Amino acid sequence: MSDSFRFQIHHLEPRILSEKINTKSFDCGDADLNEFLQDDALNYQKQNLAQTTCIFFDGYLIGYYSLACDSLSLEKNEIKKAVSHKKRFIKSYPAIKIARMAFAKEHHSKGLGSLVVEIVKGMAISLKDEKGLACKYITVDAYPVRLGFYEKCGFVKNQAQPRQATISMRHHIYN
């Protein structure tokens, strides 16, 4: 497969993480993200903290993403842009958090991250259309080195930033 190959959704097989999936050889080049998948993700699922989907291509585990419910608090000037209704009393907004996302080193820069963002966006829309559950944003706590990627996907930094090593960002689903 050439380096210019870009994945499309029909190339991939998503599977919910289970004990049957061997994650030990997965390597995205980031020890923290590898360790999460290999040691923590199943426990997160059992405790309903995050649900992990593994992504397979030709039978090989090439990536994963973990999702969780979230709520987003915005600053006053951000609320004016977020809510067109004159009554802007909502203090927090419903969101889906991309809690973790990683791809095997040999599959970086092939469009997988952008594809996952689009999948999550579609999930949020289907929650509203099929389940009657509203969701306004996708959120992420981005590593600083991934800031440019998320900005290209339409995420913006949240003004209220907790003191942590990551950057709180949001993507308005209905742009």
N, C-alpha and C positions, 0 to 999 in steps of 0.2 A: 504494500500500500504506500503510495507516495505521500510526502509531507503535505502536499497541497490538498489531499483528500479532506473533504468536510462532511461531517455526518449529517444525515437527515433522520427524522424520527423513524422512518420505516427500516432503517439499518439496525435499530437498537431493540433490545429486549429488556424491559424493566421488570425487576422482581423485588418484592418486599423482602428485606433482610430476614433470614431465619438461620437456625443452627446448621442447616444443611448447606449453606453457602460458605465456601472456604475463602476467607478474607486474608489469611496470613501472608500470602505472597503479594498483596496489593501494595503498590508503592507510587505515591503521587509526588514524592520529593519533599514532602513536609511531614516531619516526624509526628507532630501534633495531630494532623488530619489522618495519618495512617493509624495512629494509636486509637483515635476515636472509633474508627470503623472496626478495628481488630479487637478492641478491649471494652469499649463503652456503649456502642450503638445498640446492641441487644438489650442491655440493662435500661437504657433510655426508653426503648419501646415498651418493655415490661412495666415501667413506671409511668407510661403515658406522657413522657417529656418530649419525645420527638419520634417520628416515624421515618425510617431510613429505606430508601429505594436504591437498590443496586442496579447498575446499568451494564448489560452484557452486549458484546459484539462478537459474532462467530463463536459463541460459547465461552468467551473470556470476560472476566470482570474488568471493566475499563474505567469505572467511576461509580460515584454514589452521590446522593443528596439526602439530607435530613430536613424534614419540615416540622414546624410546631405552630400552634396558634399563638398569636401575639396581639398586643394592643399598642398603639402608638400615641404618645402625648406630643402635641405640637405647641410651639410658641404662638402668641397672639397674631403676629403678622403672617405666620404660616397657615393659621386657621382661616384667615380671610381668603387665601388662595385655594384652600382645600374645600371649603363649604360655600356654595353659592347662595344658600338660603340666608335670609336676614337674621334669623335666630341662630347664632353661632355659640351655643352653650355646651356643646359636646366637649368633654375634657380629654377623651381618648377615642381612638378610631380603630375599628377591627382590621386585623392584618394576618397574613400568613408569613411566618419567618422562615427564610432559608437559613437553618441553623448551622449546617455544614454542607460543603459541596467540594468535591475533589475528583480529579481524573488522573489515571496512570500517566506517568511522565511522558511516555511515548505518544500520548494522545492529547498533549497540551496544544493549544492554538489551532484546534480543528473545529471550532464552533460548538463544542459540547456545552460549555457554560451558558452561552446565549440560548441554546436550544432548551436547556433546563429552565431558564428564566421564562421562556415562552410557555413551557409546559405548566409551570406553576401559575402563570397568569391565566391560562386556560382552565386550570383547576378552580381558581378563585371565581372566575366567571360562571363555571358550571355549578359551583355551590349556590350561587344566587339563582340561576335559571332552573336548576333541577332539585335543589334541596331547600330553597327559600331562606338561605343564610347569606347575609350581606358581608362583604369583605372589600375594603376600600384600597388597601395597600399590600405590597409585598415589602417586607423589611429584611435587612441583613446587617450584621455587625461585621463590616469588611476589614480584612487585614489591610494596612496602608499600601502594601505592594499591589493589591487588587483594586484599589480605588478607581483607576482609569477604566478597568474592565466594567465595573458596575456603572460608572458614569456613561459609558458607551451604550449600556443596556437601558438607559433612561432613569437610573437612580440618582437621587440628589441627597446631599448631606442633610441630616436633621440639625437644626440649630442647637437644640438641647443635647449636649454630648455628655454622657456619663464618663466618669474618669476610668478609662480602661484603655487597653492597647489596641482596640479596634475602633472603627468609625461607624457610627450609627447612620444608616441610610434608608431611604424609602423610594418605592416606585409606585406611582399612582396607576392602578390597574386600568382605569377607563380613559386613558389619554387618547 
